[in-house]
Amino acid sequence: MRFSLFVHMERWDEEVSHRQLFENLSELALMAEAGGFGTVWIGEHHAMEYTISPSPMPLLAHLAAKTSTIRLGAGTVIAPFWHPLRVAGECALLDVISNGRMEVGLARGAYQFEFDRLAGGLPAADGGKHLRELVPAVRALWHGDYAHDGEIWQFPTSTSVPKPVQQPTPPMWIAARDPASHDFAVAQGCNVMVTPLMKGDEEVAELKEKFDTAVANHPEVPRPELMVLRHTHLHSPDEPEGWRPAAEAINRFYRTFDAWFGNKTTPRNGFLAPSPESKFEDRPEFRPESLRRTAMIGTPAEVIERLRAYEALGVDEYSFWIDTSMSHDEKRTSLELFIKEVIPAFQ
C-alpha cells in the first residue's frame, strides 16, 4: 500500500495571511515527497476560507516546478463547474509541466453553497449527471478529435491541446460512495477514492465491498485501484493524551463543514462559524472520544496497526488528510512522525 498527502490551505484566523498558508502547503508537500509519499492531492472549493482552493491547477503547477518525483493529483475537480474542454486541456497542460506526473479526481460536488454561486442554483444532488457525461468526454478529447452532443454540453469537433504526456491517458479517479457511483467508476476504467468521514473502519470494509461488487460486475475492465482518504494525526507515545487536541480540532473541522453544508447562514468575508456543539448532543460520532477511534489518530504503532488492516483489505492507496484545523507546526510534527516511523513499515 502506498501513501499520498491530501492538503489544502486552511484559514481559521484572519491574522494568518494567504501567502503564509501557501508557503505552509508548499512545505508540507515537499516534506511528503522527501519522505516517500507517492502523490500530493489538492481539491477544489470556492469562497470558503477553511478550505482554500478555487482551482488545484496553479498550486499543482507550482509544486511541479518544486518537485521531481511526487505525483500531482487534482482531487477533485467538481464536474458541474467545468467544461470538458477545460478539464482536458488544463489537466493535460499540468501533465506536460510535470512531465507525466498528473492525476485527476472527479466528483459531482457536495456543497449547495457552491452550486448556488457557480451553477445557477442547480441542486447539488444533480451533479452526478455532469460527472457521468464529463468523464468519457475528457478521455475522448485526450485521444484526439471529438465532437460532443450531450444532455449538458454540446460542441463541434475539438481536441485537447496540449495532449497529456501519459499514454493512453493520465490516471482518472472518481469520488464514490453509493453502489451506482462505484459501478460507474469501474465501468469507465477509473480508480476509486472513498472517504469514510466520521464512520469507523467497518465503513472502510463496506466501501471496499461496494468496490469489489463493481469490479466483479465488470470483468471486461482491468481492476482499478482503491484509495481511502482519512483525517490523520500522529502523536508521540510519550503523550498519552496526545490524541485529544487532534480529536477536538477535527470536531471543529466537521462542525464547520456542517455549517457550510447546511447552507443556512450567510458567511462573512469567507468565514462561517462552526455549528454549535449543542447541535450534536445526540450525535456521538462528533464527540472527540469517537473521532479518536474513527479518524486516523494515534501513536505510530497504533496507526501502523490500523493501516495494516487496510492493506490486508486490499486498499491500494492511503491518503493522509492533513486538513484538521490544527496549526501548521502541529501538522508538520505529525507528518514528520508518519514519515519517520510509519512509511518505513510499509516499504
C-alpha positions in Angstrom: 0.0 0.0 0.0 1.3 3.4 -1.0 0.7 6.8 0.7 -0.4 10.2 -0.5 -1.0 13.6 1.1 -4.3 15.4 0.8 -3.8 19.0 1.7 -5.4 22.5 1.4 -4.7 25.9 2.6 -6.8 26.3 5.8 -7.6 29.7 7.2 -9.1 29.9 10.7 -7.5 33.1 11.8 -7.6 36.4 9.8 -4.2 37.3 11.2 -2.6 34.5 9.1 -2.0 35.6 5.5 -2.9 33.7 2.4 0.8 33.9 1.4 1.8 32.2 4.7 -0.7 29.5 4.1 0.7 29.0 0.6 4.2 28.6 2.0 2.9 26.2 4.6 1.2 24.0 2.0 4.4 24.0 -0.1 6.4 23.0 2.8 4.2 20.0 3.7 4.1 18.9 0.0 7.9 19.0 -0.2 8.2 17.1 3.1 5.8 14.4 1.6 8.0 14.0 -1.5 11.2 13.7 0.6 9.5 11.3 2.9 8.3 8.8 0.4 4.8 9.8 -0.4 3.6 8.9 -3.9 1.1 11.7 -4.6 0.0 15.1 -3.3 -3.7 15.8 -3.8 -5.3 19.2 -3.8 -9.1 19.7 -4.3 -11.4 22.4 -5.5 -13.5 24.6 -3.2 -14.9 28.1 -3.6 -15.3 31.2 -1.3 -14.5 29.2 1.8 -11.6 30.3 4.0 -11.4 26.9 5.8 -10.8 25.1 2.5 -8.9 27.3 0.1 -8.5 26.1 -3.4 -10.5 27.8 -6.2 -8.5 25.6 -8.6 -6.0 22.9 -7.8 -4.1 23.6 -11.1 -2.0 26.7 -10.2 -0.9 25.1 -6.8 0.0 21.9 -8.5 1.8 23.6 -11.3 3.9 25.4 -8.7 4.6 22.1 -7.0 5.5 20.6 -10.3 8.4 23.1 -10.6 9.5 22.5 -7.0 9.4 18.7 -7.0 10.8 15.9 -9.2 9.2 12.6 -8.2 5.9 13.0 -6.4 2.7 12.7 -8.5 0.3 15.7 -8.6 -3.3 15.0 -8.0 -6.2 17.4 -8.8 -8.6 15.8 -6.4 -11.3 16.5 -7.0 -12.4 18.6 -10.0 -16.1 19.4 -9.4 -17.8 18.3 -12.7 -20.7 20.8 -12.8 -18.3 23.8 -12.6 -16.2 22.8 -15.6 -16.4 22.3 -19.3 -14.9 19.1 -20.8 -12.5 21.1 -23.0 -11.2 23.0 -20.0 -10.8 19.8 -17.9 -9.0 18.0 -20.7 -6.7 20.9 -21.6 -5.8 22.1 -18.1 -5.1 18.6 -16.9 -3.0 17.8 -20.0 -1.1 21.0 -19.5 -0.3 20.1 -15.9 0.9 16.7 -17.2 3.2 18.4 -19.7 4.5 20.8 -17.0 5.2 17.9 -14.6 6.5 15.6 -17.3 3.8 12.9 -16.8 3.0 13.2 -13.1 -0.6 14.4 -13.2 -3.6 12.5 -11.9 -7.1 13.8 -11.8 -10.0 13.0 -9.5 -13.5 14.0 -10.5 -16.6 14.4 -8.3 -20.2 15.5 -8.6 -19.8 18.2 -5.8 -21.4 18.4 -2.4 -21.9 22.0 -1.1 -25.1 23.6 -2.2 -23.4 26.9 -1.2 -21.1 26.5 -4.2 -23.8 25.3 -6.6 -25.8 28.4 -5.8 -22.9 30.6 -6.9 -21.3 28.7 -9.7 -24.1 26.5 -11.2 -27.1 28.8 -11.1 -28.6 27.0 -8.1 -28.5 23.5 -9.6 -29.3 21.1 -6.8 -26.0 19.6 -5.7 -27.6 16.1 -5.8 -28.0 16.5 -9.6 -24.2 16.9 -10.1 -23.9 13.2 -10.9 -25.2 13.6 -14.4 -22.5 16.2 -15.1 -19.9 13.7 -13.8 -21.2 10.9 -15.9 -21.1 13.0 -19.1 -17.8 14.7 -18.3 -15.5 11.6 -17.8 -15.9 9.9 -21.2 -15.8 13.3 -23.0 -12.4 14.2 -21.3 -10.9 10.8 -22.2 -12.1 11.2 -25.8 -10.6 14.7 -26.1 -7.2 13.4 -24.8 -7.2 10.9 -27.6 -7.9 13.3 -30.5 -10.7 15.0 -32.5 -14.1 14.6 -30.9 -17.5 16.2 -31.2 -19.9 16.1 -28.3 -23.7 16.2 -28.3 -24.8 15.5 -24.8 -27.6 16.5 -22.4 -25.4 19.1 -20.7 -22.7 20.1 -23.2 -22.6 20.3 -26.9 -19.6 21.3 -29.0 -18.3 20.6 -32.5 -15.2 18.7 -33.3 -12.4 19.7 -30.9 -9.4 18.1 -29.2 -7.4 18.6 -26.1 -4.5 21.0 -26.6 -2.0 20.1 -25.4 -2.1 16.3 -25.2 -1.0 14.6 -22.0 2.4 13.0 -21.7 1.0 9.9 -20.1 -0.5 7.4 -22.6 -3.1 6.2 -23.2 -4.3 8.7 -20.6 -3.3 10.0 -17.2 -4.9 8.2 -14.2 -8.5 9.2 -13.6 -10.2 8.8 -10.2 -13.9 9.0 -9.2 -15.0 10.0 -5.7 -17.6 7.3 -4.9 -19.8 6.3 -2.0 -23.0 4.6 -3.3 -23.0 1.4 -5.3 -24.0 3.2 -8.5 -21.0 5.6 -8.4 -18.7 2.7 -7.7 -20.2 0.9 -10.7 -19.8 3.9 -13.0 -16.2 4.5 -12.0 -15.2 0.9 -12.6 -17.1 0.6 -15.9 -15.2 3.7 -17.1 -11.9 2.2 -16.1 -11.4 4.9 -13.4 -9.8 4.4 -10.0 -12.0 5.0 -6.9 -11.4 7.3 -4.0 -13.6 6.9 -0.9 -13.9 9.0 2.3 -15.4 7.3 5.4 -15.7 10.7 7.2 -16.8 10.1 10.8 -17.5 6.4 10.4 -15.3 3.7 11.7 -13.1 1.1 9.9 -16.2 -1.0 9.4 -17.3 1.7 6.9 -14.0 1.1 5.0 -14.8 -2.6 4.8 -18.3 -1.7 3.5 -16.9 0.7 0.9 -14.4 -2.0 -0.2 -17.3 -4.4 -0.6 -19.1 -1.9 -2.9 -15.9 -1.5 -4.9 -15.4 -5.3 -5.2 -19.0 -5.8 -6.3 -18.5 -3.2 -9.1 -15.2 -4.9 -10.1 -17.0 -8.3 -10.3 -19.8 -6.8 -12.4 -17.2 -5.6 -15.0 -14.8 -8.5 -15.7 -14.0 -6.8 -19.0 -12.3 -4.0 -17.2 -8.8 -4.4 -15.6 -9.2 -3.9 -11.8 -8.9 -0.2 -11.0 -7.3 1.0 -7.7 -8.9 2.0 -4.5 -7.9 4.9 -2.3 -9.1 5.6 1.3 -8.9 9.2 2.5 -9.0 9.9 6.2 -8.2 12.8 8.6 -4.8 11.8 10.1 -2.8 12.9 13.1 0.1 11.2 14.9 1.3 11.9 18.3 4.2 10.6 20.4 3.8 7.6 22.7 5.1 9.9 25.4 1.8 11.9 25.2 -1.0 9.6 26.5 -3.5 12.4 25.9 -1.9 13.5 22.6 -5.0 12.3 20.7 -7.3 14.8 22.4 -6.1 18.1 20.7 -6.4 16.3 17.3 -9.8 14.9 18.0 -11.1 18.3 19.2 -9.6 20.0 16.2 -11.3 17.5 13.8 -14.5 18.0 15.7 -14.2 21.8 14.9 -13.5 20.9 11.3 -16.6 18.8 11.0 -18.8 21.3 12.8 -17.5 23.9 10.3 -18.3 21.5 7.4 -21.8 21.1 8.8 -22.3 24.9 8.9 -21.2 25.3 5.2 -23.1 22.1 4.1 -26.3 23.3 5.8 -26.1 26.5 3.7 -28.4 28.4 6.1 -26.2 31.2 7.2 -24.5 33.9 5.0 -20.8 33.7 5.5 -18.8 36.9 6.5 -15.9 37.5 4.1 -15.4 33.8 3.5 -15.7 32.8 7.2 -18.5 30.8 8.8 -18.5 29.9 12.5 -18.7 26.2 13.3 -22.2 24.8 14.1 -22.6 24.9 17.9 -21.6 21.8 19.9 -25.1 21.8 21.4 -26.5 20.8 18.0 -24.6 17.5 18.2 -25.5 16.4 21.7 -27.3 13.3 20.4 -24.7 12.7 17.7 -22.0 10.6 19.4 -19.9 10.4 16.2 -19.0 14.1 16.7 -17.5 13.6 20.1 -13.8 13.7 20.4 -13.8 10.2 22.0 -15.5 8.8 18.9 -13.3 10.8 16.5 -10.3 9.3 18.2 -11.5 5.9 17.0 -12.7 6.9 13.6 -10.2 9.4 12.4 -6.6 8.1 12.0 -5.4 9.4 15.3 -2.8 7.7 17.4 0.8 6.8 18.0 2.9 5.5 15.1 2.4 1.9 16.4 -1.4 2.4 16.6 -1.6 3.9 13.1 0.6 1.1 11.6 -1.7 -1.5 13.1 -4.8 0.1 11.6 -3.1 0.6 8.2 -2.0 -3.0 8.1 -5.7 -3.9 8.3 -6.4 -1.5 5.4 -3.6 -3.1 3.4 -4.9 -6.6 4.1 -8.4 -5.5 3.0 -6.9 -4.6 -0.4 -6.7 -0.8 -0.2 -4.1 0.4 -2.8 -3.5 3.9 -1.5 -4.0 5.5 1.9 -4.3 9.3 1.7 -3.2 11.3 4.8 -5.8 14.0 5.0 -3.9 16.7 6.9 -6.8 19.3 6.9 -7.7 19.2 10.6 -7.9 22.9 11.8 -4.7 22.3 13.7 -1.7 24.7 13.5 0.9 24.3 10.8 3.5 23.3 13.5 1.2 20.6 14.8 0.6 19.3 11.2 4.3 19.3 10.4 5.2 17.4 13.6 2.5 14.8 12.8 3.7 14.4 9.2 7.3 14.0 10.4 6.3 11.2 12.7 4.4 9.5 9.9 7.4 9.8 7.6 9.9 8.6 10.2 8.0 5.7 11.7 5.0 4.7 9.6 6.2 4.7 5.9 9.3 2.5 6.6 7.0 -0.2 8.0 5.4 -0.5 4.6 8.5 -0.3 2.4 
